[in-house]
Amino acid sequence: MRLNELVEDGGHVFYLQGEIDLHYSPVLRSLCQSKIKARCPVLILDLSGVDYIDSTGLAVVMEYFRDTAEYGGILCLTGLNEKLKTIFEIVGLDKTIPIFASTAAAKVALKEGSVPSARDALSNRSAV
């Protein structure tokens, strides 16, 4: 896994490449935990360069989403290929975590205010 980070407009984007698996999930978890400690208001995970994610990678994404809900942060996923989309659909994360075709599309939605915080998304889900 390789990661490049871009910060603009108060949001952070992690551009990920390669595989998010048992070997690299701890690195991603550590980076995400640092964002939680800093109370990062917006994190976009651009997965357009990711060709594989296993259960440990999914756990990192779910943990970050859960933890960012404590302070009303936002997590968006972008650029999922068909294989990744299917995985996120199977585990039901597509119904909770906002997913966009591209990082640009996520940024537009964020500027429009149409992306719910993790707190709002989780409370809406539990009300269903």
C-alpha positions in Angstrom: 0.0 0.0 0.0 1.1 3.5 -0.8 -0.5 6.6 0.6 -0.3 10.3 -0.4 -2.1 12.9 1.7 -3.5 16.2 0.4 -5.0 18.9 2.7 -7.2 21.6 1.3 -10.3 23.5 2.3 -10.1 22.0 5.8 -10.4 18.4 4.6 -7.8 15.7 4.3 -7.6 13.3 1.4 -5.7 10.0 1.6 -4.9 8.7 -1.9 -4.4 5.0 -1.4 -2.8 2.6 -3.8 -2.2 -1.2 -3.8 -3.7 -3.6 -1.3 -5.1 -2.9 2.1 -4.6 -6.1 3.9 -3.2 -7.7 7.1 0.2 -6.3 6.4 -0.8 -2.7 5.7 -3.9 -2.2 7.7 -1.9 -1.4 10.9 -0.2 1.5 9.0 -3.6 2.8 7.8 -5.1 2.4 11.3 -2.2 4.4 12.8 -2.7 7.2 10.3 -6.5 7.2 10.9 -6.0 7.3 14.7 -3.8 10.4 14.3 -6.6 12.0 12.4 -9.1 11.1 15.2 -6.8 12.6 17.8 -6.5 15.8 15.8 -10.3 15.8 15.4 -10.0 15.9 11.6 -13.3 17.4 10.4 -13.3 15.7 7.0 -11.4 12.7 5.7 -11.8 11.4 2.1 -10.3 8.0 1.4 -9.6 7.9 -2.3 -9.6 4.2 -3.2 -9.2 4.5 -6.9 -5.7 3.0 -6.7 -6.7 0.2 -4.4 -7.3 -3.2 -6.0 -7.9 -5.3 -2.9 -9.1 -4.8 0.7 -9.5 -7.6 3.2 -11.5 -7.7 6.5 -8.7 -6.0 8.4 -8.8 -3.1 6.0 -12.6 -2.9 6.3 -12.2 -2.9 10.0 -10.0 0.1 9.9 -12.6 2.0 7.8 -15.4 1.0 10.1 -13.4 2.0 13.2 -12.5 5.4 11.8 -16.1 6.0 10.9 -17.3 5.0 14.4 -14.7 7.0 16.1 -15.2 10.2 14.1 -18.9 10.1 15.0 -17.9 11.0 18.6 -17.1 14.6 17.4 -19.2 14.8 14.3 -16.5 14.3 11.7 -17.1 13.2 8.1 -15.7 10.3 6.2 -16.2 9.8 2.5 -15.0 7.0 0.3 -14.3 7.6 -3.4 -13.1 5.8 -6.5 -14.2 2.3 -5.7 -13.8 -0.1 -8.5 -16.5 -2.7 -9.1 -14.8 -5.3 -6.9 -14.5 -2.9 -4.0 -18.0 -1.6 -4.5 -19.3 -5.2 -4.2 -17.4 -5.8 -1.0 -18.7 -2.6 0.6 -22.3 -3.5 -0.5 -22.0 -7.1 0.9 -21.1 -5.8 4.3 -23.6 -3.0 4.1 -21.2 -0.1 4.5 -22.5 1.5 1.3 -25.7 2.3 3.3 -23.9 4.2 6.1 -20.6 5.6 4.7 -21.0 8.2 1.9 -19.4 6.8 -1.3 -18.7 8.9 -4.4 -17.4 8.1 -7.9 -14.5 10.6 -7.5 -12.8 12.8 -5.0 -14.0 15.8 -7.0 -17.6 14.7 -6.6 -17.2 14.2 -2.8 -15.7 17.7 -2.5 -18.7 19.2 -4.4 -21.1 17.4 -2.1 -19.1 18.6 1.0 -19.2 22.2 -0.2 -23.0 21.9 -0.8 -23.4 20.5 2.8 -25.1 17.4 1.5 -22.8 14.9 3.2 -23.9 13.8 6.7 -21.5 13.6 9.6 -20.7 10.1 10.8 -22.8 10.9 13.9 -25.8 11.7 11.8 -25.3 8.8 9.5 -25.1 6.3 12.4 -28.1 7.8 14.2 -30.2 7.7 11.0 -29.2 4.1 10.5 -30.1 3.0 14.0 -33.5 4.7 13.6 -34.3 2.5 10.6 
